[in-house]
Amino acid sequence: MKVGIKYCGGCNPRYDRVSEVEKLKKKFPGIAITYAKEEEVYDWVILVCGCSAACLKEKKFDARNGYLTVCEKGDFDKIHNILADEGNDTDGRKL
Protein backbone atom coordinates (compact mmCIF):
# COMPACT_ATOMS: atom_id res chain seq x y z
CA MET A 1 0.00 0.00 0.00
CA LYS A 2 1.14 3.53 -0.76
CA VAL A 3 0.05 6.58 1.27
CA GLY A 4 0.77 10.21 0.41
CA ILE A 5 1.04 12.89 3.08
CA LYS A 6 0.28 16.58 2.45
CA TYR A 7 0.78 19.05 5.29
CA CYS A 8 -0.99 22.39 5.69
CA GLY A 9 1.15 25.52 5.95
CA GLY A 10 1.38 25.20 9.72
CA CYS A 11 0.33 28.74 10.60
CA ASN A 12 -1.59 27.67 13.73
CA PRO A 13 -0.58 24.11 14.71
CA ARG A 14 -2.21 22.72 17.85
CA TYR A 15 -0.15 19.49 17.93
CA ASP A 16 3.10 18.11 16.53
CA ARG A 17 1.97 16.98 13.07
CA VAL A 18 5.32 15.57 12.01
CA SER A 19 5.59 13.48 15.19
CA GLU A 20 2.16 11.95 14.56
CA VAL A 21 3.09 11.03 10.98
CA GLU A 22 6.34 9.48 12.25
CA LYS A 23 4.33 7.36 14.71
CA LEU A 24 2.14 6.25 11.80
CA LYS A 25 5.23 5.22 9.83
CA LYS A 26 6.55 3.21 12.78
CA LYS A 27 3.23 1.46 13.34
CA PHE A 28 2.95 0.49 9.65
CA PRO A 29 6.49 -0.25 8.43
CA GLY A 30 5.13 -2.25 5.47
CA ILE A 31 3.24 0.75 4.08
CA ALA A 32 5.06 3.30 1.94
CA ILE A 33 4.15 6.61 3.62
CA THR A 34 5.75 9.55 1.81
CA TYR A 35 5.19 13.20 0.95
CA ALA A 36 2.50 13.34 -1.74
CA LYS A 37 3.63 14.24 -5.26
CA GLU A 38 1.26 15.17 -8.08
CA GLU A 39 2.74 12.65 -10.52
CA GLU A 40 2.32 9.67 -8.17
CA VAL A 41 -0.68 7.40 -7.57
CA TYR A 42 -1.57 6.56 -3.95
CA ASP A 43 -4.00 4.25 -2.23
CA TRP A 44 -4.75 7.04 0.27
CA VAL A 45 -3.75 10.68 0.61
CA ILE A 46 -3.78 12.10 4.13
CA LEU A 47 -4.26 15.86 4.39
CA VAL A 48 -2.60 16.81 7.68
CA CYS A 49 -4.06 20.03 9.09
CA GLY A 50 -2.65 21.60 12.25
CA CYS A 51 -5.93 22.93 13.63
CA SER A 52 -9.69 22.74 13.29
CA ALA A 53 -9.77 25.38 10.53
CA ALA A 54 -8.90 22.53 8.14
CA CYS A 55 -7.77 25.03 5.54
CA LEU A 56 -5.95 22.38 3.50
CA LYS A 57 -8.37 21.43 0.74
CA GLU A 58 -5.85 20.38 -1.92
CA LYS A 59 -7.06 17.41 -3.84
CA LYS A 60 -4.73 17.42 -6.78
CA PHE A 61 -3.32 13.99 -6.04
CA ASP A 62 -4.43 10.66 -7.47
CA ALA A 63 -5.85 8.69 -4.51
CA ARG A 64 -7.49 5.33 -5.34
CA ASN A 65 -9.33 4.99 -2.03
CA GLY A 66 -9.72 8.68 -1.30
CA TYR A 67 -8.58 11.49 0.91
CA LEU A 68 -8.47 11.58 4.70
CA THR A 69 -8.29 14.91 6.52
CA VAL A 70 -6.90 15.06 10.04
CA CYS A 71 -7.15 18.18 12.21
CA GLU A 72 -6.08 16.99 15.66
CA LYS A 73 -3.87 14.43 17.31
CA GLY A 74 -6.77 12.09 18.10
CA ASP A 75 -7.66 11.78 14.42
CA PHE A 76 -4.54 9.70 13.88
CA ASP A 77 -6.14 6.85 15.87
CA LYS A 78 -8.82 6.75 13.17
CA ILE A 79 -6.15 6.76 10.47
CA HIS A 80 -4.51 3.76 12.18
CA ASN A 81 -7.83 1.90 12.04
CA ILE A 82 -8.42 2.76 8.39
CA LEU A 83 -4.96 1.66 7.32
CA ALA A 84 -5.32 -1.56 9.32
CA ASP A 85 -8.62 -2.23 7.57
CA GLU A 86 -7.94 -0.93 4.07
CA GLY A 87 -11.28 -2.25 2.82
CA ASN A 88 -13.11 0.87 4.08
CA ASP A 89 -14.26 3.27 1.38
CA THR A 90 -14.06 6.73 2.92
CA ASP A 91 -13.63 8.84 -0.22
CA GLY A 92 -13.50 12.50 0.73
CA ARG A 93 -14.30 11.77 4.35
CA LYS A 94 -13.27 14.29 6.97
CA LEU A 95 -12.47 12.69 10.31
Rosetta constraint file for C-alpha pairs under 8 A:
AtomPair CA 1 CA 30 HARMONIC 7.83 0.50
AtomPair CA 1 CA 31 HARMONIC 5.27 0.50
AtomPair CA 1 CA 32 HARMONIC 6.35 0.50
AtomPair CA 1 CA 42 HARMONIC 7.82 0.50
AtomPair CA 1 CA 43 HARMONIC 6.24 0.50
AtomPair CA 2 CA 31 HARMONIC 5.96 0.50
AtomPair CA 2 CA 32 HARMONIC 4.76 0.50
AtomPair CA 2 CA 33 HARMONIC 6.14 0.50
AtomPair CA 2 CA 42 HARMONIC 5.17 0.50
AtomPair CA 2 CA 43 HARMONIC 5.39 0.50
AtomPair CA 2 CA 44 HARMONIC 6.94 0.50
AtomPair CA 3 CA 31 HARMONIC 7.21 0.50
AtomPair CA 3 CA 32 HARMONIC 6.03 0.50
AtomPair CA 3 CA 33 HARMONIC 4.73 0.50
AtomPair CA 3 CA 34 HARMONIC 6.45 0.50
AtomPair CA 3 CA 36 HARMONIC 7.80 0.50
AtomPair CA 3 CA 42 HARMONIC 5.47 0.50
AtomPair CA 3 CA 43 HARMONIC 5.83 0.50
AtomPair CA 3 CA 44 HARMONIC 4.92 0.50
AtomPair CA 3 CA 45 HARMONIC 5.63 0.50
AtomPair CA 3 CA 46 HARMONIC 7.30 0.50
AtomPair CA 4 CA 33 HARMONIC 5.89 0.50
AtomPair CA 4 CA 34 HARMONIC 5.21 0.50
AtomPair CA 4 CA 35 HARMONIC 5.36 0.50
AtomPair CA 4 CA 36 HARMONIC 4.17 0.50
AtomPair CA 4 CA 37 HARMONIC 7.52 0.50
AtomPair CA 4 CA 42 HARMONIC 6.15 0.50
AtomPair CA 4 CA 44 HARMONIC 6.37 0.50
AtomPair CA 4 CA 45 HARMONIC 4.55 0.50
AtomPair CA 4 CA 46 HARMONIC 6.17 0.50
AtomPair CA 5 CA 33 HARMONIC 7.03 0.50
AtomPair CA 5 CA 34 HARMONIC 5.91 0.50
AtomPair CA 5 CA 35 HARMONIC 4.68 0.50
AtomPair CA 5 CA 36 HARMONIC 5.06 0.50
AtomPair CA 5 CA 45 HARMONIC 5.82 0.50
AtomPair CA 5 CA 46 HARMONIC 4.99 0.50
AtomPair CA 5 CA 47 HARMONIC 6.22 0.50
AtomPair CA 5 CA 48 HARMONIC 7.05 0.50
AtomPair CA 6 CA 35 HARMONIC 6.15 0.50
AtomPair CA 6 CA 36 HARMONIC 5.75 0.50
AtomPair CA 6 CA 45 HARMONIC 7.37 0.50
AtomPair CA 6 CA 46 HARMONIC 6.27 0.50
AtomPair CA 6 CA 47 HARMONIC 4.99 0.50
AtomPair CA 6 CA 48 HARMONIC 5.97 0.50
AtomPair CA 7 CA 47 HARMONIC 6.04 0.50
AtomPair CA 7 CA 48 HARMONIC 4.72 0.50
AtomPair CA 7 CA 49 HARMONIC 6.23 0.50
AtomPair CA 7 CA 56 HARMONIC 7.72 0.50
AtomPair CA 8 CA 47 HARMONIC 7.42 0.50
AtomPair CA 8 CA 48 HARMONIC 6.14 0.50
AtomPair CA 8 CA 49 HARMONIC 5.15 0.50
AtomPair CA 8 CA 50 HARMONIC 6.81 0.50
AtomPair CA 8 CA 55 HARMONIC 7.28 0.50
AtomPair CA 8 CA 56 HARMONIC 5.42 0.50
AtomPair CA 10 CA 49 HARMONIC 7.53 0.50
AtomPair CA 10 CA 50 HARMONIC 5.97 0.50
AtomPair CA 11 CA 50 HARMONIC 7.91 0.50
AtomPair CA 12 CA 50 HARMONIC 6.34 0.50
AtomPair CA 12 CA 51 HARMONIC 6.43 0.50
AtomPair CA 13 CA 17 HARMONIC 7.75 0.50
AtomPair CA 13 CA 49 HARMONIC 7.77 0.50
AtomPair CA 13 CA 50 HARMONIC 4.08 0.50
AtomPair CA 13 CA 51 HARMONIC 5.58 0.50
AtomPair CA 14 CA 50 HARMONIC 5.73 0.50
AtomPair CA 14 CA 51 HARMONIC 5.62 0.50
AtomPair CA 14 CA 72 HARMONIC 7.25 0.50
AtomPair CA 15 CA 50 HARMONIC 6.55 0.50
AtomPair CA 15 CA 51 HARMONIC 7.98 0.50
AtomPair CA 15 CA 72 HARMONIC 6.83 0.50
AtomPair CA 15 CA 73 HARMONIC 6.31 0.50
AtomPair CA 16 CA 20 HARMONIC 6.53 0.50
AtomPair CA 16 CA 50 HARMONIC 7.97 0.50
AtomPair CA 16 CA 73 HARMONIC 7.91 0.50
AtomPair CA 17 CA 21 HARMONIC 6.40 0.50
AtomPair CA 17 CA 48 HARMONIC 7.07 0.50
AtomPair CA 17 CA 49 HARMONIC 7.84 0.50
AtomPair CA 17 CA 50 HARMONIC 6.58 0.50
AtomPair CA 17 CA 73 HARMONIC 7.65 0.50
AtomPair CA 18 CA 22 HARMONIC 6.17 0.50
AtomPair CA 19 CA 23 HARMONIC 6.27 0.50
AtomPair CA 20 CA 24 HARMONIC 6.33 0.50
AtomPair CA 20 CA 73 HARMONIC 7.07 0.50
AtomPair CA 20 CA 76 HARMONIC 7.11 0.50
AtomPair CA 21 CA 25 HARMONIC 6.30 0.50
AtomPair CA 22 CA 26 HARMONIC 6.30 0.50
AtomPair CA 23 CA 27 HARMONIC 6.16 0.50
AtomPair CA 24 CA 28 HARMONIC 6.21 0.50
AtomPair CA 24 CA 76 HARMONIC 7.80 0.50
AtomPair CA 24 CA 80 HARMONIC 7.11 0.50
AtomPair CA 25 CA 29 HARMONIC 5.78 0.50
AtomPair CA 25 CA 31 HARMONIC 7.55 0.50
AtomPair CA 25 CA 33 HARMONIC 6.46 0.50
AtomPair CA 36 CA 40 HARMONIC 7.40 0.50
AtomPair CA 36 CA 45 HARMONIC 7.19 0.50
AtomPair CA 36 CA 61 HARMONIC 7.27 0.50
AtomPair CA 37 CA 61 HARMONIC 7.00 0.50
AtomPair CA 38 CA 60 HARMONIC 6.53 0.50
AtomPair CA 38 CA 61 HARMONIC 5.16 0.50
AtomPair CA 38 CA 62 HARMONIC 7.29 0.50
AtomPair CA 39 CA 61 HARMONIC 7.66 0.50
AtomPair CA 40 CA 61 HARMONIC 7.42 0.50
AtomPair CA 40 CA 62 HARMONIC 6.86 0.50
AtomPair CA 41 CA 61 HARMONIC 7.27 0.50
AtomPair CA 41 CA 62 HARMONIC 4.97 0.50
AtomPair CA 41 CA 63 HARMONIC 6.14 0.50
AtomPair CA 41 CA 64 HARMONIC 7.46 0.50
AtomPair CA 42 CA 61 HARMONIC 7.91 0.50
AtomPair CA 42 CA 62 HARMONIC 6.11 0.50
AtomPair CA 42 CA 63 HARMONIC 4.81 0.50
AtomPair CA 42 CA 64 HARMONIC 6.20 0.50
AtomPair CA 43 CA 63 HARMONIC 5.32 0.50
AtomPair CA 43 CA 64 HARMONIC 4.80 0.50
AtomPair CA 43 CA 65 HARMONIC 5.38 0.50
AtomPair CA 43 CA 66 HARMONIC 7.29 0.50
AtomPair CA 44 CA 63 HARMONIC 5.17 0.50
AtomPair CA 44 CA 64 HARMONIC 6.47 0.50
AtomPair CA 44 CA 65 HARMONIC 5.52 0.50
AtomPair CA 44 CA 66 HARMONIC 5.46 0.50
AtomPair CA 44 CA 67 HARMONIC 5.90 0.50
AtomPair CA 44 CA 68 HARMONIC 7.35 0.50
AtomPair CA 45 CA 61 HARMONIC 7.44 0.50
AtomPair CA 45 CA 63 HARMONIC 5.89 0.50
AtomPair CA 45 CA 66 HARMONIC 6.58 0.50
AtomPair CA 45 CA 67 HARMONIC 4.90 0.50
AtomPair CA 45 CA 68 HARMONIC 6.31 0.50
AtomPair CA 46 CA 67 HARMONIC 5.81 0.50
AtomPair CA 46 CA 68 HARMONIC 4.76 0.50
AtomPair CA 46 CA 69 HARMONIC 5.83 0.50
AtomPair CA 46 CA 70 HARMONIC 7.32 0.50
AtomPair CA 47 CA 56 HARMONIC 6.79 0.50
AtomPair CA 47 CA 57 HARMONIC 7.82 0.50
AtomPair CA 47 CA 58 HARMONIC 7.93 0.50
AtomPair CA 47 CA 67 HARMONIC 7.05 0.50
AtomPair CA 47 CA 68 HARMONIC 6.02 0.50
AtomPair CA 47 CA 69 HARMONIC 4.65 0.50
AtomPair CA 47 CA 70 HARMONIC 6.29 0.50
AtomPair CA 48 CA 56 HARMONIC 7.73 0.50
AtomPair CA 48 CA 69 HARMONIC 6.11 0.50
AtomPair CA 48 CA 70 HARMONIC 5.21 0.50
AtomPair CA 48 CA 71 HARMONIC 6.56 0.50
AtomPair CA 49 CA 53 HARMONIC 7.96 0.50
AtomPair CA 49 CA 54 HARMONIC 5.53 0.50
AtomPair CA 49 CA 55 HARMONIC 7.17 0.50
AtomPair CA 49 CA 56 HARMONIC 6.35 0.50
AtomPair CA 49 CA 69 HARMONIC 7.12 0.50
AtomPair CA 49 CA 70 HARMONIC 5.81 0.50
AtomPair CA 49 CA 71 HARMONIC 4.76 0.50
AtomPair CA 49 CA 72 HARMONIC 7.52 0.50
AtomPair CA 50 CA 54 HARMONIC 7.54 0.50
AtomPair CA 50 CA 71 HARMONIC 5.65 0.50
AtomPair CA 50 CA 72 HARMONIC 6.68 0.50
AtomPair CA 51 CA 71 HARMONIC 5.11 0.50
AtomPair CA 51 CA 72 HARMONIC 6.28 0.50
AtomPair CA 52 CA 71 HARMONIC 5.34 0.50
AtomPair CA 52 CA 72 HARMONIC 7.19 0.50
AtomPair CA 53 CA 71 HARMONIC 7.85 0.50
AtomPair CA 54 CA 69 HARMONIC 7.82 0.50
AtomPair CA 54 CA 70 HARMONIC 7.97 0.50
AtomPair CA 54 CA 71 HARMONIC 6.21 0.50
AtomPair CA 59 CA 67 HARMONIC 7.74 0.50
AtomPair CA 63 CA 67 HARMONIC 6.69 0.50
AtomPair CA 65 CA 89 HARMONIC 6.24 0.50
AtomPair CA 65 CA 90 HARMONIC 7.07 0.50
AtomPair CA 65 CA 91 HARMONIC 6.05 0.50
AtomPair CA 66 CA 89 HARMONIC 7.56 0.50
AtomPair CA 66 CA 90 HARMONIC 6.36 0.50
AtomPair CA 66 CA 91 HARMONIC 4.06 0.50
AtomPair CA 66 CA 92 HARMONIC 5.74 0.50
AtomPair CA 66 CA 93 HARMONIC 7.91 0.50
AtomPair CA 67 CA 90 HARMONIC 7.53 0.50
AtomPair CA 67 CA 91 HARMONIC 5.82 0.50
AtomPair CA 67 CA 92 HARMONIC 5.02 0.50
AtomPair CA 67 CA 93 HARMONIC 6.68 0.50
AtomPair CA 68 CA 79 HARMONIC 7.86 0.50
AtomPair CA 68 CA 90 HARMONIC 7.61 0.50
AtomPair CA 68 CA 91 HARMONIC 7.63 0.50
AtomPair CA 68 CA 92 HARMONIC 6.47 0.50
AtomPair CA 68 CA 93 HARMONIC 5.84 0.50
AtomPair CA 68 CA 94 HARMONIC 5.96 0.50
AtomPair CA 68 CA 95 HARMONIC 6.97 0.50
AtomPair CA 69 CA 93 HARMONIC 7.11 0.50
AtomPair CA 69 CA 94 HARMONIC 5.03 0.50
AtomPair CA 69 CA 95 HARMONIC 6.06 0.50
AtomPair CA 70 CA 75 HARMONIC 5.52 0.50
AtomPair CA 70 CA 76 HARMONIC 7.00 0.50
AtomPair CA 70 CA 94 HARMONIC 7.11 0.50
AtomPair CA 70 CA 95 HARMONIC 6.06 0.50
AtomPair CA 71 CA 75 HARMONIC 6.78 0.50
AtomPair CA 71 CA 95 HARMONIC 7.88 0.50
AtomPair CA 72 CA 76 HARMONIC 7.66 0.50
AtomPair CA 74 CA 78 HARMONIC 7.55 0.50
AtomPair CA 75 CA 79 HARMONIC 6.57 0.50
AtomPair CA 75 CA 95 HARMONIC 6.39 0.50
AtomPair CA 76 CA 80 HARMONIC 6.17 0.50
AtomPair CA 77 CA 81 HARMONIC 6.49 0.50
AtomPair CA 78 CA 82 HARMONIC 6.24 0.50
AtomPair CA 78 CA 95 HARMONIC 7.54 0.50
AtomPair CA 79 CA 83 HARMONIC 6.11 0.50
AtomPair CA 80 CA 84 HARMONIC 6.10 0.50
AtomPair CA 81 CA 85 HARMONIC 6.13 0.50
AtomPair CA 82 CA 86 HARMONIC 5.71 0.50
AtomPair CA 82 CA 88 HARMONIC 6.64 0.50
